[in-house]
Amino acid sequence: MEAVGSDVSLFKIGDEVYYAGDITKPGSNAEYQIIDERIVGRKPKSLSIEEAAVMPLTGLTAWEILFDRIRINPEKDKGKSILIIGGAGGVGSIAIQLAKKIAGLTVIATASRQETIDWCKQQGADFVVDHQDLIASVHEAGFKNVDFIVDFVDTNLYWDAMVELIKPQGHIASITGSSDPVALNKLKNKSVSFSWELMYTRSMFETDDMQEQHNILNKIADLLDEGILKSTLNETLIGLNVENFKKAHELLESGKTIGKIAIKF
């Protein structure tokens, strides 16, 4: 941290921090950023800058979708099942860890290639199923229905499968949005709840609980330093330049990225 405002109380100059940012302000293609202290956490001491840098956006998203949107209770819900669609992606990778190691859930993650299957298992997934034939694959894993479903790929693409697989009175949540209306009426007979998650909501609207992201990031830092969670960094590009920005975006747009990518400055 190079400088602090006169009203800052959570940090001081020289502190190492990590954060996901605010989409209403200039972003991560810059050498320096100004950021509200309420959405900043202390950098995990045990991680390199690159290992830490990849964690806030996905860590906050996964934490919020599990514990703020679905409101999973590790004591009450321990042992229940969760289907994570997109298990090898950036959010899916840390969601598997949080669901397994913090919430104590039985984790079913989707993947189809051997390298993504292996990655999901390394993150702690109990079962890995094929998203290309999702219903049959979940049934083959021994589950008629699941308690919770989180979608990190495409809400409408998997909607009918999610409706089929969710237990009555279960909860579905998604981060992916949809250009077409989502058929929520299909959830009525099962009395299923549905939630959207956008990690930037708190900063965009400066919600009353905006500082909760500071608290979550510090919790995640503690868990990383304790070795309970691990960084999902899988590739590092050297050099803050246009070529690496292009390469990083090409990798992300391929839809085949495993874990997270960092650009080292």
PAVOLUM-325124 format. One record per residue (C-alpha): residue number from 1; residue in three letters; x, y, z. Coordinates in steps of 0.05 Angstrom, whole numbers, always signed. Each point is the difference from the previous one (the first is absolute). Example, Ala and Ser with C-alpha at 12.3 -4.5 7.8 and 13.67 -1.06 7.14 Angstrom:
2
<atom i="1" aa="ALA" px="+246" py="-90" pz="+156"/>
<atom i="2" aa="SER" px="+27" py="+69" pz="-13"/>
This chain:
265
<atom i="1" aa="MET" px="+0" py="+0" pz="+0"/>
<atom i="2" aa="GLU" px="+33" py="+65" pz="-24"/>
<atom i="3" aa="ALA" px="-47" py="+52" pz="+30"/>
<atom i="4" aa="VAL" px="-63" py="+5" pz="+43"/>
<atom i="5" aa="GLY" px="-55" py="+52" pz="+5"/>
<atom i="6" aa="SER" px="-10" py="+42" pz="+62"/>
<atom i="7" aa="ASP" px="-61" py="-41" pz="+22"/>
<atom i="8" aa="VAL" px="+32" py="-69" pz="-9"/>
<atom i="9" aa="SER" px="+1" py="-41" pz="+64"/>
<atom i="10" aa="LEU" px="+8" py="-72" pz="-22"/>
<atom i="11" aa="PHE" px="+69" py="+6" pz="-32"/>
<atom i="12" aa="LYS" px="+65" py="+40" pz="+0"/>
<atom i="13" aa="ILE" px="+53" py="+15" pz="-52"/>
<atom i="14" aa="GLY" px="+43" py="-61" pz="-13"/>
<atom i="15" aa="ASP" px="-54" py="-52" pz="+14"/>
<atom i="16" aa="GLU" px="-5" py="-57" pz="-50"/>
<atom i="17" aa="VAL" px="-72" py="-7" pz="-22"/>
<atom i="18" aa="TYR" px="-44" py="-36" pz="-51"/>
<atom i="19" aa="TYR" px="-68" py="+17" pz="-28"/>
<atom i="20" aa="ALA" px="-47" py="-12" pz="-59"/>
<atom i="21" aa="GLY" px="-13" py="+72" pz="-17"/>
<atom i="22" aa="ASP" px="-60" py="+41" pz="-21"/>
<atom i="23" aa="ILE" px="-27" py="-2" pz="-71"/>
<atom i="24" aa="THR" px="-25" py="+72" pz="+6"/>
<atom i="25" aa="LYS" px="+73" py="+23" pz="+3"/>
<atom i="26" aa="PRO" px="+62" py="-8" pz="-45"/>
<atom i="27" aa="GLY" px="+25" py="-71" pz="+4"/>
<atom i="28" aa="SER" px="+57" py="-50" pz="+0"/>
<atom i="29" aa="ASN" px="+36" py="+19" pz="-64"/>
<atom i="30" aa="ALA" px="+32" py="+56" pz="+40"/>
<atom i="31" aa="GLU" px="+63" py="+2" pz="+43"/>
<atom i="32" aa="TYR" px="-36" py="+36" pz="+56"/>
<atom i="33" aa="GLN" px="-72" py="-1" pz="+25"/>
<atom i="34" aa="ILE" px="-41" py="+40" pz="+50"/>
<atom i="35" aa="ILE" px="-46" py="-47" pz="+39"/>
<atom i="36" aa="ASP" px="-49" py="+6" pz="+58"/>
<atom i="37" aa="GLU" px="+30" py="-31" pz="+62"/>
<atom i="38" aa="ARG" px="-66" py="-35" pz="+16"/>
<atom i="39" aa="ILE" px="+11" py="-50" pz="-57"/>
<atom i="40" aa="VAL" px="+74" py="-12" pz="+13"/>
<atom i="41" aa="GLY" px="+30" py="-55" pz="+42"/>
<atom i="42" aa="ARG" px="+69" py="-16" pz="+26"/>
<atom i="43" aa="LYS" px="+42" py="-41" pz="-48"/>
<atom i="44" aa="PRO" px="+12" py="-72" pz="+24"/>
<atom i="45" aa="LYS" px="+70" py="-1" pz="+28"/>
<atom i="46" aa="SER" px="+17" py="-70" pz="-25"/>
<atom i="47" aa="LEU" px="-17" py="+14" pz="-73"/>
<atom i="48" aa="SER" px="+40" py="+34" pz="-55"/>
<atom i="49" aa="ILE" px="-30" py="+63" pz="-30"/>
<atom i="50" aa="GLU" px="-23" py="-40" pz="-61"/>
<atom i="51" aa="GLU" px="-31" py="-55" pz="+43"/>
<atom i="52" aa="ALA" px="-37" py="+52" pz="+41"/>
<atom i="53" aa="ALA" px="-21" py="+44" pz="-58"/>
<atom i="54" aa="VAL" px="-43" py="-54" pz="-32"/>
<atom i="55" aa="MET" px="-41" py="-13" pz="+62"/>
<atom i="56" aa="PRO" px="-44" py="+61" pz="+18"/>
<atom i="57" aa="LEU" px="-49" py="+2" pz="-59"/>
<atom i="58" aa="THR" px="-14" py="-75" pz="-1"/>
<atom i="59" aa="GLY" px="+7" py="-8" pz="+75"/>
<atom i="60" aa="LEU" px="-51" py="+54" pz="+14"/>
<atom i="61" aa="THR" px="-47" py="-26" pz="-54"/>
<atom i="62" aa="ALA" px="+2" py="-71" pz="+26"/>
<atom i="63" aa="TRP" px="-6" py="+21" pz="+73"/>
<atom i="64" aa="GLU" px="-59" py="+46" pz="-14"/>
<atom i="65" aa="ILE" px="-38" py="-50" pz="-43"/>
<atom i="66" aa="LEU" px="+7" py="-55" pz="+52"/>
<atom i="67" aa="PHE" px="-7" py="+38" pz="+66"/>
<atom i="68" aa="ASP" px="-36" py="+65" pz="-18"/>
<atom i="69" aa="ARG" px="-47" py="-21" pz="-56"/>
<atom i="70" aa="ILE" px="-16" py="-73" pz="+14"/>
<atom i="71" aa="ARG" px="+17" py="+12" pz="+74"/>
<atom i="72" aa="ILE" px="+31" py="-68" pz="+11"/>
<atom i="73" aa="ASN" px="+10" py="-14" pz="+74"/>
<atom i="74" aa="PRO" px="+61" py="-45" pz="+12"/>
<atom i="75" aa="GLU" px="-32" py="-29" pz="+63"/>
<atom i="76" aa="LYS" px="-71" py="-10" pz="-26"/>
<atom i="77" aa="ASP" px="+17" py="-19" pz="-71"/>
<atom i="78" aa="LYS" px="+62" py="-43" pz="+11"/>
<atom i="79" aa="GLY" px="-2" py="-61" pz="-45"/>
<atom i="80" aa="LYS" px="-51" py="+27" pz="-48"/>
<atom i="81" aa="SER" px="+15" py="-2" pz="-75"/>
<atom i="82" aa="ILE" px="+20" py="+56" pz="-47"/>
<atom i="83" aa="LEU" px="+8" py="-3" pz="-75"/>
<atom i="84" aa="ILE" px="+51" py="+50" pz="-27"/>
<atom i="85" aa="ILE" px="-8" py="+12" pz="-74"/>
<atom i="86" aa="GLY" px="+68" py="+23" pz="-26"/>
<atom i="87" aa="GLY" px="+44" py="-32" pz="+52"/>
<atom i="88" aa="ALA" px="+68" py="+13" pz="-33"/>
<atom i="89" aa="GLY" px="-10" py="+74" pz="-13"/>
<atom i="90" aa="GLY" px="+24" py="+56" pz="+44"/>
<atom i="91" aa="VAL" px="-62" py="+6" pz="+44"/>
<atom i="92" aa="GLY" px="-14" py="-74" pz="-2"/>
<atom i="93" aa="SER" px="+69" py="-18" pz="+24"/>
<atom i="94" aa="ILE" px="-6" py="+40" pz="+65"/>
<atom i="95" aa="ALA" px="-74" py="-16" pz="+7"/>
<atom i="96" aa="ILE" px="+18" py="-74" pz="+3"/>
<atom i="97" aa="GLN" px="+50" py="+14" pz="+56"/>
<atom i="98" aa="LEU" px="-48" py="+43" pz="+40"/>
<atom i="99" aa="ALA" px="-59" py="-47" pz="-9"/>
<atom i="100" aa="LYS" px="+42" py="-60" pz="+21"/>
<atom i="101" aa="LYS" px="+48" py="+27" pz="+53"/>
<atom i="102" aa="ILE" px="-42" py="+56" pz="+32"/>
<atom i="103" aa="ALA" px="-73" py="-21" pz="-11"/>
<atom i="104" aa="GLY" px="+12" py="-75" pz="+5"/>
<atom i="105" aa="LEU" px="-42" py="-16" pz="-60"/>
<atom i="106" aa="THR" px="+3" py="-59" pz="-47"/>
<atom i="107" aa="VAL" px="+26" py="+33" pz="-63"/>
<atom i="108" aa="ILE" px="-18" py="-20" pz="-71"/>
<atom i="109" aa="ALA" px="+37" py="+40" pz="-53"/>
<atom i="110" aa="THR" px="-6" py="+0" pz="-75"/>
<atom i="111" aa="ALA" px="+58" py="-11" pz="-48"/>
<atom i="112" aa="SER" px="+11" py="-40" pz="-64"/>
<atom i="113" aa="ARG" px="+74" py="-1" pz="-16"/>
<atom i="114" aa="GLN" px="+50" py="-42" pz="+39"/>
<atom i="115" aa="GLU" px="+40" py="+61" pz="+21"/>
<atom i="116" aa="THR" px="-63" py="+36" pz="+26"/>
<atom i="117" aa="ILE" px="-25" py="-63" pz="+34"/>
<atom i="118" aa="ASP" px="+68" py="-7" pz="+35"/>
<atom i="119" aa="TRP" px="-1" py="+74" pz="+19"/>
<atom i="120" aa="CYS" px="-69" py="-5" pz="+32"/>
<atom i="121" aa="LYS" px="+22" py="-60" pz="+41"/>
<atom i="122" aa="GLN" px="+62" py="+38" pz="+23"/>
<atom i="123" aa="GLN" px="-45" py="+56" pz="+25"/>
<atom i="124" aa="GLY" px="-39" py="-50" pz="+42"/>
<atom i="125" aa="ALA" px="-60" py="-22" pz="-43"/>
<atom i="126" aa="ASP" px="-30" py="-66" pz="+23"/>
<atom i="127" aa="PHE" px="-30" py="-15" pz="-68"/>
<atom i="128" aa="VAL" px="+14" py="+28" pz="-69"/>
<atom i="129" aa="VAL" px="-56" py="-5" pz="-52"/>
<atom i="130" aa="ASP" px="-5" py="+15" pz="-74"/>
<atom i="131" aa="HIS" px="-36" py="+65" pz="-16"/>
<atom i="132" aa="GLN" px="-14" py="-25" pz="-70"/>
<atom i="133" aa="ASP" px="-51" py="-50" pz="+27"/>
<atom i="134" aa="LEU" px="-12" py="+31" pz="+68"/>
<atom i="135" aa="ILE" px="-63" py="-34" pz="+25"/>
<atom i="136" aa="ALA" px="+23" py="-71" pz="-19"/>
<atom i="137" aa="SER" px="+70" py="+13" pz="+27"/>
<atom i="138" aa="VAL" px="-26" py="+25" pz="+68"/>
<atom i="139" aa="HIS" px="-46" py="-60" pz="+4"/>
<atom i="140" aa="GLU" px="+58" py="-47" pz="-16"/>
<atom i="141" aa="ALA" px="+39" py="+32" pz="+57"/>
<atom i="142" aa="GLY" px="-56" py="-24" pz="+47"/>
<atom i="143" aa="PHE" px="-42" py="+63" pz="+8"/>
<atom i="144" aa="LYS" px="-72" py="+5" pz="-21"/>
<atom i="145" aa="ASN" px="-3" py="+72" pz="+23"/>
<atom i="146" aa="VAL" px="+47" py="+50" pz="+34"/>
<atom i="147" aa="ASP" px="-12" py="+50" pz="+56"/>
<atom i="148" aa="PHE" px="+36" py="+59" pz="-33"/>
<atom i="149" aa="ILE" px="+23" py="+19" pz="-70"/>
<atom i="150" aa="VAL" px="+46" py="+57" pz="-20"/>
<atom i="151" aa="ASP" px="+9" py="+18" pz="-73"/>
<atom i="152" aa="PHE" px="+65" py="+32" pz="-24"/>
<atom i="153" aa="VAL" px="-10" py="-13" pz="-75"/>
<atom i="154" aa="ASP" px="-67" py="+16" pz="-32"/>
<atom i="155" aa="THR" px="-66" py="+7" pz="+37"/>
<atom i="156" aa="ASN" px="-48" py="-16" pz="-56"/>
<atom i="157" aa="LEU" px="+44" py="-53" pz="-33"/>
<atom i="158" aa="TYR" px="-5" py="-43" pz="+63"/>
<atom i="159" aa="TRP" px="-67" py="+25" pz="+26"/>
<atom i="160" aa="ASP" px="-43" py="-60" pz="-15"/>
<atom i="161" aa="ALA" px="+53" py="-47" pz="+28"/>
<atom i="162" aa="MET" px="+5" py="+42" pz="+63"/>
<atom i="163" aa="VAL" px="-76" py="-1" pz="+8"/>
<atom i="164" aa="GLU" px="+1" py="-76" pz="-7"/>
<atom i="165" aa="LEU" px="+57" py="-12" pz="+47"/>
<atom i="166" aa="ILE" px="-16" py="+48" pz="+57"/>
<atom i="167" aa="LYS" px="-34" py="-29" pz="+61"/>
<atom i="168" aa="PRO" px="-68" py="+27" pz="+21"/>
<atom i="169" aa="GLN" px="+11" py="+62" pz="+44"/>
<atom i="170" aa="GLY" px="+72" py="+4" pz="-25"/>
<atom i="171" aa="HIS" px="+38" py="+61" pz="-24"/>
<atom i="172" aa="ILE" px="+31" py="+18" pz="-67"/>
<atom i="173" aa="ALA" px="+47" py="+60" pz="-9"/>
<atom i="174" aa="SER" px="+37" py="+26" pz="-61"/>
<atom i="175" aa="ILE" px="+51" py="+53" pz="-18"/>
<atom i="176" aa="THR" px="-7" py="-4" pz="-76"/>
<atom i="177" aa="GLY" px="-61" py="+42" pz="-16"/>
<atom i="178" aa="SER" px="-43" py="-11" pz="-61"/>
<atom i="179" aa="SER" px="-20" py="+40" pz="-61"/>
<atom i="180" aa="ASP" px="-66" py="-38" pz="-1"/>
<atom i="181" aa="PRO" px="-50" py="-5" pz="+58"/>
<atom i="182" aa="VAL" px="+12" py="-56" pz="+48"/>
<atom i="183" aa="ALA" px="-60" py="-46" pz="+8"/>
<atom i="184" aa="LEU" px="-8" py="+7" pz="+75"/>
<atom i="185" aa="ASN" px="-70" py="-30" pz="-5"/>
<atom i="186" aa="LYS" px="+32" py="-68" pz="-8"/>
<atom i="187" aa="LEU" px="+23" py="+4" pz="+72"/>
<atom i="188" aa="LYS" px="-70" py="+11" pz="+29"/>
<atom i="189" aa="ASN" px="-22" py="-72" pz="+12"/>
<atom i="190" aa="LYS" px="+64" py="-16" pz="+37"/>
<atom i="191" aa="SER" px="-1" py="+66" pz="+40"/>
<atom i="192" aa="VAL" px="+72" py="+11" pz="-21"/>
<atom i="193" aa="SER" px="+36" py="+66" pz="+14"/>
<atom i="194" aa="PHE" px="+43" py="+35" pz="-52"/>
<atom i="195" aa="SER" px="+52" py="+54" pz="+11"/>
<atom i="196" aa="TRP" px="+46" py="+42" pz="-43"/>
<atom i="197" aa="GLU" px="+70" py="+16" pz="+24"/>
<atom i="198" aa="LEU" px="+42" py="+59" pz="-24"/>
<atom i="199" aa="MET" px="+62" py="+13" pz="+41"/>
<atom i="200" aa="TYR" px="+0" py="+73" pz="-20"/>
<atom i="201" aa="THR" px="-70" py="+15" pz="+28"/>
<atom i="202" aa="ARG" px="+26" py="+24" pz="+67"/>
<atom i="203" aa="SER" px="+50" py="+49" pz="-30"/>
<atom i="204" aa="MET" px="-45" py="+23" pz="-58"/>
<atom i="205" aa="PHE" px="-56" py="+20" pz="+47"/>
<atom i="206" aa="GLU" px="+42" py="+14" pz="+63"/>
<atom i="207" aa="THR" px="-46" py="-46" pz="+39"/>
<atom i="208" aa="ASP" px="-6" py="+7" pz="+76"/>
<atom i="209" aa="ASP" px="+41" py="-63" pz="+7"/>
<atom i="210" aa="MET" px="+54" py="+18" pz="-50"/>
<atom i="211" aa="GLN" px="+55" py="-11" pz="+51"/>
<atom i="212" aa="GLU" px="-20" py="-73" pz="+3"/>
<atom i="213" aa="GLN" px="+46" py="-11" pz="-60"/>
<atom i="214" aa="HIS" px="+59" py="+25" pz="+42"/>
<atom i="215" aa="ASN" px="-20" py="-51" pz="+53"/>
<atom i="216" aa="ILE" px="-8" py="-57" pz="-50"/>
<atom i="217" aa="LEU" px="+67" py="+14" pz="-32"/>
<atom i="218" aa="ASN" px="+34" py="-2" pz="+68"/>
<atom i="219" aa="LYS" px="-35" py="-66" pz="+16"/>
<atom i="220" aa="ILE" px="+24" py="-29" pz="-66"/>
<atom i="221" aa="ALA" px="+70" py="+26" pz="+13"/>
<atom i="222" aa="ASP" px="+0" py="-36" pz="+68"/>
<atom i="223" aa="LEU" px="-24" py="-64" pz="-33"/>
<atom i="224" aa="LEU" px="+54" py="+5" pz="-53"/>
<atom i="225" aa="ASP" px="+54" py="+13" pz="+51"/>
<atom i="226" aa="GLU" px="-25" py="-59" pz="+42"/>
<atom i="227" aa="GLY" px="+5" py="-45" pz="-61"/>
<atom i="228" aa="ILE" px="-74" py="-17" pz="+2"/>
<atom i="229" aa="LEU" px="-10" py="+34" pz="-68"/>
<atom i="230" aa="LYS" px="+50" py="+4" pz="-56"/>
<atom i="231" aa="SER" px="+11" py="+50" pz="-56"/>
<atom i="232" aa="THR" px="-33" py="-18" pz="-66"/>
<atom i="233" aa="LEU" px="+56" py="+32" pz="-42"/>
<atom i="234" aa="ASN" px="+16" py="-45" pz="-59"/>
<atom i="235" aa="GLU" px="+38" py="+44" pz="-49"/>
<atom i="236" aa="THR" px="+42" py="+64" pz="+7"/>
<atom i="237" aa="LEU" px="+17" py="+46" pz="-58"/>
<atom i="238" aa="ILE" px="+61" py="+44" pz="+10"/>
<atom i="239" aa="GLY" px="-6" py="+74" pz="-17"/>
<atom i="240" aa="LEU" px="-55" py="+52" pz="+6"/>
<atom i="241" aa="ASN" px="-7" py="+13" pz="-75"/>
<atom i="242" aa="VAL" px="-50" py="-2" pz="-57"/>
<atom i="243" aa="GLU" px="+24" py="-67" pz="-25"/>
<atom i="244" aa="ASN" px="-13" py="-34" pz="+66"/>
<atom i="245" aa="PHE" px="-68" py="+34" pz="+8"/>
<atom i="246" aa="LYS" px="-20" py="-27" pz="-68"/>
<atom i="247" aa="LYS" px="+26" py="-70" pz="+16"/>
<atom i="248" aa="ALA" px="-36" py="-1" pz="+67"/>
<atom i="249" aa="HIS" px="-65" py="+20" pz="-32"/>
<atom i="250" aa="GLU" px="+8" py="-51" pz="-55"/>
<atom i="251" aa="LEU" px="+11" py="-54" pz="+52"/>
<atom i="252" aa="LEU" px="-62" py="+21" pz="+39"/>
<atom i="253" aa="GLU" px="-43" py="+6" pz="-62"/>
<atom i="254" aa="SER" px="+19" py="-71" pz="-21"/>
<atom i="255" aa="GLY" px="-44" py="-27" pz="+55"/>
<atom i="256" aa="LYS" px="+53" py="-52" pz="+17"/>
<atom i="257" aa="THR" px="+39" py="+38" pz="+54"/>
<atom i="258" aa="ILE" px="+16" py="-41" pz="+62"/>
<atom i="259" aa="GLY" px="+5" py="+39" pz="+65"/>
<atom i="260" aa="LYS" px="+26" py="+71" pz="-5"/>
<atom i="261" aa="ILE" px="+49" py="+40" pz="-41"/>
<atom i="262" aa="ALA" px="+45" py="+55" pz="+28"/>
<atom i="263" aa="ILE" px="+41" py="+54" pz="-35"/>
<atom i="264" aa="LYS" px="+64" py="+15" pz="+39"/>
<atom i="265" aa="PHE" px="+22" py="+73" pz="-2"/>
